[in-house]
Amino acid sequence: MGPDYDKYRPLLDEFNLADDKKDEFIDVMWALLSSFAARAHGMDAIQKIVDKQRHNSGETDSDEVKSDETLMISELNND
């Protein structure tokens, strides 16, 4: 599904652009906003690949950041 050019062209009238330039601008904005929406809903292609790899490897999604320091502390505490 793409943008309805007739609906959005009038919003660009104040910029004095030819219709083909308006359509190009609308296409760029449509792609940008579609990308944001896809990422927000987990439908981005990269997110799908990462999720599939995590699922196949048994990893869980975590907000925890692992740094060298936290790994060293963890190793010291296990000894």
ABEGO torsion letter per residue (X at the ends): XBBBAAAAAAAAAAAGBBAAAAAAAAAAAAAAAAAAAAAAAGABAAAAAAAAAAAAAGBBBBABBBBAAAAAAAAAAAX
